[in-house]
Structure formats: C-alpha cells, structure tokens
Amino acid sequence: MGYQFNPFTGNLDIVGDGGGGGGGGGDITAVTAGTGLSGGGTSGSVTLSLANTAVAAGSYTYGSFTVDAQGRITSASSGTTPVTAPAGSDTQIQVNDGGVFAGFIELLWNKITKVFTVKGDVRLDDGGTYTTTLQVVTPTANRTISYPDATGTLALVSGSTGQILYNLNGALAGTSITFDATTGTRYTLPFGYGSGAGGVITQGTNKSTTVVLNARCGQITMNAANLVAGTAVSFTLTNSQIAATDLIIINHVSGGTTGAYMFGARAAAGSATITVRNVTTGDLAEAVVIAFAVIKATTA
C-alpha cells in the first residue's frame, strides 16, 4: 500500500500494492508541504494545497508580471495602454515628451509641399567644433533657407525674382528695385526716395537767406523778394545729408513764371549752394517753389 498525489483534488490518495510482492517500499510516515504548497501531515488523510501569493485575483490589462523559480506569479500590475494613434494635429512631427508621444505646432512637415517648418531657433552642432544658431525673426513675408551649395555658401532668399534685398526691422525683405540678369542692371520699378525721406522749408527775409533742411529730398519755397531781370541770386541749403561729392537735382515745380528761371546747385560737405537766375527781360518778385533730390556719388 502507498500514497499518490492527485493533481485534480490536491489530496494524497491511498493506493494498493498491486496484490503482492516485488515491492520493498515502506509506509509513508509524514507529508511535508514544500515551496509554494501548504498543508501536509504525519497521519490520517493528508491534503496539500497551492499556497496563496501576494497577487490579487483578477484580470490585468497590458500587464507586467514577475514569476519565481517555481513558476508562480508573485507580482502583477496593469500597464499603460499603448499609443495606437499619433498625438497632436495633422502635419505635426511626433516627439518623445516625457515618455509619451506628442505633437507641437512649432515642428511641422507637409508631405504635399515638402516644407519643413520650425517655429523657433534651430541649432546646428557637429559635436563641439562647429555650432551656429539660426534665429527666428518676425517675418513680413515667407522666408526660405537653402542648403549650402558646392562652395559652402548659404543663400538667404526673400521677395520675388530679381528683387534686391534689404534688412526690414530684422527681417530679410525684397525691395522695389530689381536686377535683370539677362539684360544687366536695370531698375524695373520706380527708383527714388520713399515716404519719410523728404521735407519742406520756406525761405525767410529774402532770396539769399540760408535755409536748413536735413533731408535727402524736399521742396524749398523761396522768398518773394524781387529778382532783377538778367541777374542771379544764390543761397545756402544747409543739409547734413549732403556730401561734397554728391549730385543735387533741382527742378521748378510751382510758384512763379514757368520757364523764367534757370537753376544750378553745387554740393559741399553738409550743404549746397543753389543759384537762381532770372532769364527774362523783366524783374520778377515771385515765391518760386523748387524741388531738390540728393544723389549719392563718389570719385573713387
């Protein structure tokens, strides 16, 4: 007679010795519960059961488990639901934001237009020997940074084809001045001074009185004093915008008799001498209005 563990009931069943001889085994005097089991005993009906672990009974989602050497699960916890859809909005590039995917409006890729957009500074670093930062400015139009060409030149582009570029409040912008690469230098739009570059002044006392107007262009209303027939009068235009090598353009724009005067101007450092001649046969006492523009020039 002997004992046999029944895995279905968890008990030790008593079994016969098969009717006789051949065996040599003795009686079982004790059953001891090993690792992971409970129960046992030294007499009578003995029961062995699986011992409970610290794991709570239940279902676990995306679980994390620990298994000991006896194959028992000794700890269990539910995990984070995996990301099945991208974060953020359309065209936003996915980044690791504290262990989860995230999208930001400052980093975009448009697969249709093939445009990569960064709304912030871009740092270029090769590991320590070369570092530069492309800084963000407030744009007045779309900006494009091209890749370096074979000579390593980085081209900055703005405006339309042929436009000459300038700094507009920290942003690159195209001017109304254009360059035609086929025909050579050519200004295809009006060339001159814009709003804010000019000024006006009225001459006091007489036609030889100095006037002060620090502007690159403007109008001077001359005194209405008499100018004798066939004679000329000169006065000084004090103007910090004028250099000695500059050219001064003078035109009669209003006031006085059309065609009755001849004008001339000679530049000096910070001023110009303007001469007005009465080319008629009669005296003229008129408040002539003349317009001037300074053209920067050099002898070198």
Buried (B, 14 or more C-beta within 10 A) or exposed (E): EBBEEEEEEBBBEEEEEEEEEEEEEEEEEEBEBEEEBEBBBEEEEBBBEEBEBEBEEEEBEEEEEEEEEEEBBEEBEEEEEEEEEEBBEEBBBBEEEEEEEBBBEEBBEEEEEEEEBEEEEEEEEEEEEEEEEEEEEEEBEEBEEEEEEEEEEEEEBBBEEBBEBEEBEEBBBBEBBBBEEEEEEEEEEEEEEEEEBBBEBEBEEBBBEEBEBEBBBBBBBBBBBEBEEEEBBBBBBBBEBBBEEBEBEBEBEEBBEEEBBEBEBEBBEBBBBBBBBBEBEEEBEBBBBBBBBBEEEEEE
